[in-house]
Amino acid sequence: MPQNPVPAPMQDKDRLEDALNTQKYMTVTYNALANECASSGLRDELLNLLQEEHNIQADLFQEMQKRGWYPTAPASQPQIEAVKQQFSPSAPSSS
């Protein structure tokens, strides 16, 4: 009778990646709940929780960057200007 192989233990990178993905999911979920909430008191509490989840997500992201596990390229000045122009209130509409 064949036995199931034992999975390899998760490494630190895998754990942090899993935690970061979980936080991303949590922020999407809390945001959706807050958007659909009819009670202002409950909405405020959900928004507080959403902020806490974003803070945890940022901490995990920074830890992964520090370890070289989530590299990001810095934006060039022309890229920054293009995005600023795209989202500027005076930007022409594409419709």
N, C-alpha and C positions, 0 to 999 in steps of 0.2 A: 504494500500500500504506500503510494508516494506521499511524502510529507510536503507541506507548504514551505517554501523557502522563507527564512527570516529576513524581513526588509532591513536595509542598512539604516543605522540610526541617523536622525536628522542632524545636520551640521549647523553651526551658528548662523551661517548665511541663509540656510533653508528656513530656520526658525524666524529670523528677522524678516525674510521675504514673506513668509506666511502671515506674520503679525501685521506687516504693512498692508498686505492685500486685505486682511480682515478689517483693518481700520478704514481703508478706502470703502469697503462695503458698508461699514457702520455709518460713515458720514453720508453716503447716498441714502441709506435707509432713514436715518434721523431727519435728513433734509426733506425727504418725501413725506414723512409723518408730520413734520412741522408745517409743510405747505398745505396739507389736507386737514389740519386741526381746526375745529370750530371754537374751541375753548381758548381764550387768550392766556389764561393761567397755565394750562397744559402746554400751549405753544411756547410760552416763555421758558418753561422747564425743558422742553425738547430742544430749544435753541441753546440753552445752557449746556445740555448734554452734547449737542452737536459741536459746540466750541471746545469742550473737553476732548472729544474724539479727534478733532482737527489738531489739537495740541499734541496728543499722543502720536498721531500720524506724522506730524512734523518732527517730533523727537526720533521716531524710528527712521524716517527718511534721512535725517542728519547723521544718525549713527551708521547707517548703511553707506552714506557718502563718505564719511570719515574713514571707513574701512575699505573704501574703493569698490564696494559692491553695487553702487548705484551711481555710476558716473554721469555727469551732465556737462555738456559743453556750454561755455559762457556765450551769451548772445553778443553779436557785434553791434556797434552803434547803428549802422543802417538797418539791421533787423529790429532793433528797439524802436527806431523812428517809424518803420513801416507798421509795426503793431500799434504804436500810439496813434498813427494816422488812421488806421483801420477802425479803431474803437473810439476815436474822437467824436464828440457830439456833432461837430461840423463836417464829419466825413460824408461824402456823397453816398446816397443809397444805391445799392446794386440792383434794386428792383425796377 
